[in-house]
Amino acid sequence: MNLVIHFNPSGGYEEEALSLARRLFAQYDEAIESLAIIPVADENLDLWLDGRLVHSLTRSGESPRVMDLRETLAQSQT
C-alpha cells in the first residue's frame, strides 16, 4: 500500500502527521510500500491510500486515525 499524509506545518499539524505515520508503521509496517508526509498550504491533515482520500480533517472535523485506514481496507475487501 502507498500512503500519503498531507499536513499544514503552519497550522500546527506537523507533530500530528508524524505521530500518525509512526502509528501506521507500527500497524502496517510490512504492507506499506511507501509513506510520504507532504506539507501543504491549506489548513488540513489528510490521509490518502493508493491515490484515494481515506480521511480529511477539513471534511470531518477530526484528525485521521489508524482506524480510518483499517475501515477503508476492510470495506475494499468486501
C-alpha positions, 0 to 999 in steps of 0.5 A: 500500500502507498500512503500519503499524509498531507499536513499544514506545518503552519497550522500546527499539524506537523507533530500530528502527521508524524505521530500518525505515520509512526502509528501506521508503521507500527500497524502496517509496517510490512504492507506499506510500500511507501509513506510520504508526509507532504506539507501543504498550504491549506489548513488540513491533515489528510490521509490518502491510500493508493491515490484515494482520500481515506480521511480529511480533517477539513471534511470531518472535523477530526484528525485521521486515525489508524482506524480510518485506514483499517475501515477503508481496507476492510470495506475494499475487501468486501 
